[in-house]
């Protein structure tokens, strides 16, 4: 796994090698139909497809994701369970109501999304389309130390949350010194099995980031609300420090992606002598975008210091097939171009 950091490592763990078929698998049914639109070499699609098979469902695997074909397969095979990343949801939504309306999705009981932040506006559109009880979200890592889960109606009451820790695990949010933070304050998220005995996995090629007591971090920032619901801010390594302010790329990307001509976006920090870093947005467009108009749109969604100082419009995918943005690689490419003597493209 490279996670969102891009640093390759092998995760040696008991799961998914150990699975109890007697345990209910995320509302999967013995006579169900499970669609796999993502690649099976990624942990999420692999684990969920195995659970579907062990639960007695039949599994339909797509060789490559295609937005309209996904809807067609749901209708044709009466799919009741599908897992997607937000990029897939975004591409399906961009098909427009005329194309989406051609397909009967009434068989669908669970659409689980994970792996990357889902813009709130996009999630609301899906909730309004197929119903809140069908939209589920999971936050976890390949490491298998714990997870959160939330259903659409809960999300509407706790907008933006990824849910509460599930039985079998504990989560805390800590400051830079490792001290627990109160509700509402952003810090680094640490997870441990409820037994308190620490993790059951180990890395090859990296070291786990750990605190005393069996707590380990996946590198994500976030906070809990007063009701115990977790909200993600961003990866600690992706956070942009500009003029002393913390800027989380995922928040800026969600605002940019709401533009109808945007297929996807990636936000990075580029060095600046005055501010430390300036926010730079790389935008994959389906049609030409007027930068001034985009800035005006963002002004309605973001405070001024979070609006990118510069935009770069491209026509190439910015996310991998797991729906993740490799910001480190994108930033390194831009830094190489900025280096003295580098060839300008």
HELIX and SHEET records of a PDB file:
HELIX    1   1 UNK A   43  UNK A   55  1                                  13    
HELIX    2   2 UNK A   67  UNK A   77  1                                  11    
HELIX    3   3 UNK A   86  UNK A   93  1                                   8    
HELIX    4   4 UNK A   97  UNK A  100  1                                   4    
HELIX    5   5 UNK A  120  UNK A  130  1                                  11    
HELIX    6   6 UNK A  132  UNK A  134  5                                   3    
HELIX    7   7 UNK A  152  UNK A  157  1                                   6    
HELIX    8   8 UNK A  236  UNK A  238  5                                   3    
HELIX    9   9 UNK A  249  UNK A  257  1                                   9    
HELIX   10  10 UNK A  291  UNK A  299  1                                   9    
HELIX   11  11 UNK A  304  UNK A  306  5                                   3    
HELIX   12  12 UNK A  327  UNK A  338  1                                  12    
SHEET    1   A 2 UNK A  10  UNK A  13  0                                        
SHEET    2   A 2 UNK A 201  UNK A 204 -1                                        
SHEET    1   B 7 UNK A  58  UNK A  61  0                                        
SHEET    2   B 7 UNK A  33  UNK A  36  1                                        
SHEET    3   B 7 UNK A  81  UNK A  84  1                                        
SHEET    4   B 7 UNK A 110  UNK A 113  1                                        
SHEET    5   B 7 UNK A 135  UNK A 140  1                                        
SHEET    6   B 7 UNK A 147  UNK A 151 -1                                        
SHEET    7   B 7 UNK A 164  UNK A 165 -1                                        
SHEET    1   C 4 UNK A 169  UNK A 174  0                                        
SHEET    2   C 4 UNK A 187  UNK A 193 -1                                        
SHEET    3   C 4 UNK A 215  UNK A 224 -1                                        
SHEET    4   C 4 UNK A 209  UNK A 211 -1                                        
SHEET    1   D 4 UNK A 169  UNK A 174  0                                        
SHEET    2   D 4 UNK A 187  UNK A 193 -1                                        
SHEET    3   D 4 UNK A 215  UNK A 224 -1                                        
SHEET    4   D 4 UNK A 230  UNK A 235 -1                                        
SHEET    1   E 2 UNK A 240  UNK A 242  0                                        
SHEET    2   E 2 UNK A 245  UNK A 247 -1                                        
SHEET    1   F 3 UNK A 262  UNK A 272  0                                        
SHEET    2   F 3 UNK A 276  UNK A 285 -1                                        
SHEET    3   F 3 UNK A 310  UNK A 314  1                                        
END                                                                             
